[in-house]
Amino acid sequence: MKKVTAFIGSQRKKATYQAVQEMEKNLKQYEAMDFEYVFLNDYELQFCRGCKTCFDKGEKFCPLKDDRDMLLEKMEEANGIIFATPNYAFQVSARMKNFFDRFSYMLHRPKFFSKTYTAIVTQGVFGGKDIVKYLEFTGIHLGFDVIKGSCVPVLEPMNDLQQKKLKQEMKKLSDRFYRGLSHSTLSVPSFSRLMVFRMTRASLQSIGEESYDYSYYKDQGWFESDYYYETRLGPIKKSVGIFFDFLGRQLVKHITVKKTF
Ligand SMILES: Cc1cc2nc3c(=O)[nH]c(=O)nc-3n(C[C@H](O)[C@H](O)[C@H](O)COP(=O)(O)O)c2cc1C
């Protein structure tokens, strides 16, 4: 049975929760599935201290001892992930931002390749569309298979028209998300995803340090592969990949020259 986990950044069980409940109801109409609500509020996740130990030595050396790994397990167990947050001052809620800060090491070492991901933002009036884009962008860089998210206006008290709109939006999002969930495969990377992988790899190789990221890439066999996972790149993407390798090396040269001044 498939499992979908919704990470909720609201402190309240109101509009954001209601939007996720709609998702659950719709998805369960397509197929029986396990659906879990994870209210970030219920977990202890201290603020990132910015020491960069997770980047440099590995995440297990993080000095903060809290529920981070429990939340990681919840992402690992799920086939589909939803991030739902209210718009707070044109951003995700602070709890959700801290969640992404604490998992930033995975932006260097992505892993959730075949998992379907989407985003829901509820808001009063303005700014939510950019937050959806931020969540989509973050999802891509964590490795997820990202489905276009949704931003829903929910001015309080919600009238019937707004309720109807919320349900319609969540129905459309459920359709998209379910299609993704049903066909989740390791897809051929887009040019931008290929660029991120190849340029990161080339810069790690050029820097030549035995950094934690370098060892991780080495252990995964990523210095020899075309992409993070086995995939069939056509002749154009193969050539463009080689070009990105070159660009990555040039970028490091450029940064190193600049640093000497
Ligand atoms: C601290 C705070 C900041 C907010 N900032 C914005 C904002 O910048 N733009 C906006 O449209 N709505 C803003 N809102 C409204 C919320 O996004 C909106 O009420 C949201 O749907 C509440 O979700 P909830 O019912 O799950 O708590 C803000 C609300 C709060 C409490």
PDBQT file of the ligand as one rigid body, heavy atoms in Angstrom, charges set to zero:
ROOT
HETATM    1  C1  LIG A 301       2.447  35.921  11.174  1.00  0.00    +0.000 C 
HETATM    2  C2  LIG A 301       1.547  35.899   9.967  1.00  0.00    +0.000 A 
HETATM    3  C3  LIG A 301       2.020  36.424   8.785  1.00  0.00    +0.000 A 
HETATM    4  C4  LIG A 301       1.197  36.403   7.641  1.00  0.00    +0.000 A 
HETATM    5  N1  LIG A 301       1.680  36.915   6.473  1.00  0.00    +0.000 NA
HETATM    6  C5  LIG A 301       0.908  36.879   5.363  1.00  0.00    +0.000 A 
HETATM    7  C6  LIG A 301       1.410  37.389   4.122  1.00  0.00    +0.000 A 
HETATM    8  O1  LIG A 301       2.516  37.881   4.019  1.00  0.00    +0.000 OA
HETATM    9  N2  LIG A 301       0.600  37.310   3.039  1.00  0.00    +0.000 N 
HETATM   10  C7  LIG A 301      -0.650  36.777   3.097  1.00  0.00    +0.000 A 
HETATM   11  O2  LIG A 301      -1.328  36.732   2.078  1.00  0.00    +0.000 OA
HETATM   12  N3  LIG A 301      -1.129  36.252   4.245  1.00  0.00    +0.000 NA
HETATM   13  C8  LIG A 301      -0.389  36.306   5.379  1.00  0.00    +0.000 A 
HETATM   14  N4  LIG A 301      -0.882  35.788   6.559  1.00  0.00    +0.000 N 
HETATM   15  C9  LIG A 301      -2.181  35.110   6.570  1.00  0.00    +0.000 C 
HETATM   16  C10 LIG A 301      -2.022  33.581   6.564  1.00  0.00    +0.000 C 
HETATM   17  O3  LIG A 301      -1.186  33.169   5.504  1.00  0.00    +0.000 OA
HETATM   18  C11 LIG A 301      -3.339  32.859   6.433  1.00  0.00    +0.000 C 
HETATM   19  O4  LIG A 301      -4.205  33.282   7.409  1.00  0.00    +0.000 OA
HETATM   20  C12 LIG A 301      -3.125  31.370   6.481  1.00  0.00    +0.000 C 
HETATM   21  O5  LIG A 301      -3.971  30.745   5.613  1.00  0.00    +0.000 OA
HETATM   22  C13 LIG A 301      -3.331  30.789   7.858  1.00  0.00    +0.000 C 
HETATM   23  O6  LIG A 301      -3.189  29.381   7.801  1.00  0.00    +0.000 OA
HETATM   24  P1  LIG A 301      -3.727  28.492   9.038  1.00  0.00    +0.000 P 
HETATM   25  O7  LIG A 301      -5.220  28.729   9.115  1.00  0.00    +0.000 OA
HETATM   26  O8  LIG A 301      -3.388  27.093   8.697  1.00  0.00    +0.000 OA
HETATM   27  O9  LIG A 301      -3.041  28.988  10.261  1.00  0.00    +0.000 OA
HETATM   28  C14 LIG A 301      -0.098  35.828   7.718  1.00  0.00    +0.000 A 
HETATM   29  C15 LIG A 301      -0.553  35.291   8.933  1.00  0.00    +0.000 A 
HETATM   30  C16 LIG A 301       0.253  35.329  10.040  1.00  0.00    +0.000 A 
HETATM   31  C17 LIG A 301      -0.249  34.754  11.335  1.00  0.00    +0.000 C 
ENDROOT
TORSDOF 0
